[in-house]
Amino acid sequence: MRGLIKFLLIFLILAAVAGGAAWVWAGRSEGPAIQIRQPERFVGQATQLDMLVDSPGGKFSRLDVTVEQGGNTYPVFNLAQPSQGGVRQESADRLFVMRPIGKRDIPQLKSGPARIVVRAARPVMFGLRNIESSMTKDVQVQLEPPRVSVLSTLHYVNHGGAEFVVYRATPANIESGIRVGDRTYPGFPASGAGITADDSTKVAFFALLHDQDLNTPVTVYAKDEAGNQASAALDVQAFPKPFGRSRIPIDDRFLQHVVPQIAAATTDMELPTGPQDLLPSFLKINGELRRRNSQTAEDLAKKTAPQMLWKDAFQALGNASVEAKFADNRTYVYQGKDVDQQVHLGFDLAVTQHIPVLAANRAVVMHAGDLGIFGNCVILDHGLGVQSLYGHLSSIDVKAGDTVEKGQTLGRSGTTGLAAGDHLHFTMMVNGHPVNPVEWWDTKWMQDRVFRKITEAGGQVP
């Protein structure tokens, strides 16, 4: 009997030691990992908290968020009441929390410093112990909205065309620009257009795209880092412009000419293995690849120079016949059947084979190489969000980063990309969106729509 008691006593001592060791070991485990993605520095009227919290198995015994300011604590989120804010399981281990923390949801907030405090815990040892972690992020509450006002006058825009605006946005270092429906066009310091003024004076080009309604609202906007916004309506008179329609017959000879060369130059596209693959491949090129190429142009436009690099109207291809105009609605016909519809967003200009293609104006080369449906293609940046595109070239004589002058040879015309015959596809773009080139070739349009506003604002054309 004494032996049994001794054995039990030893067992209990060993169990206690093991349990104590396990308790200490568990206490050395790491608590949940906390990542506050938003806000970065500022809290405004309608700021959102965007937060990730990781714990093995996605198990949490505690998760709460507060905002502290001036000795006061304001509850933001508690895991016990998840309906307070958006919360979802991102993965097996990760919890995503989104919660409004701006002035609209915490009315007591005042302009000045504050901090976001997150506390989290996860269970260990079958829930007998909790391992905690916390994170504090200092932020600045900024509640006063920015201000915007329009300085230029007489804003006229053609359907599919562009326009120029001079405006003021304060404070000077905030994001601002022009909104046309759901499209946004960034503003630039007015000094980049030759206007001597304070830093709050801005300029911007915008467009009323071919597929937007004539009555699409146009506003000047400003947005600070805290998310506070201001806007002012821009008085714009829009004019309708007729767009053409055409039927484009395509045959096996054309498909055999364009599809293999484009597929070979597109890394993620399979080469057709037989005649039966030509039409499906063409439809993919004419649709999906066309959209991807357009997105590439939009992405490049984000790298535009903040200065106007030109000082006069743009130059058209001399002595050229126009084979297709801007915003021509095309129906593609194969073996008597309508197989596709696309909009041609440029001018097709032809003279003779392999003629020199010249830069329409002074610019920096943004792209010089293959670009899907455009084949060998050059894209120039003229500054202030304005670009020009030259497609179907047989050869290219410039490289990305080069500065080119108006009239400088970029390459020679050809039949690369979706081209049935030798010609130049020319497109003007504002912030990567195609606009009617005819305006930019017009000296009177450039003077009335752009240079007049610069001089009226006290500037000089660069």
Beta strands, then each sheet from edge to edge (+ up, - down):
strand 1: 33-38
strand 2: 42-43
strand 3: 48-54
strand 4: 62-69
strand 5: 72-78
strand 6: 86-89
strand 7: 94-100
strand 8: 112-124
strand 9: 129-141
strand 10: 147-150
strand 11: 155-158
strand 12: 162-170
strand 13: 175-180
strand 14: 183-186
strand 15: 188-189
strand 16: 201-207
strand 17: 218-223
strand 18: 229-233
strand 19: 236-239
strand 20: 245-250
strand 21: 321-324
strand 22: 328-334
strand 23: 337-344
strand 24: 347-350
strand 25: 356-358
strand 26: 363-370
strand 27: 376-383
strand 28: 386-396
strand 29: 403-404
strand 30: 409-413
strand 31: 424-430
strand 32: 433-435
sheet 1: 1+ 3- 7+ 6-
sheet 2: 2+ 9+ 8- 4+ 5-
sheet 3: 10+ 12- 16+ 15-
sheet 4: 11+ 19+
sheet 5: 14+ 13- 17+ 18-
sheet 6: 20+ 22+ 23-
sheet 7: 21+ 24- 31+ 28- 27+ 26- 29+
sheet 8: 21+ 24- 31+ 32-
sheet 9: 21+ 24- 31+ 28- 30+ 25-
end
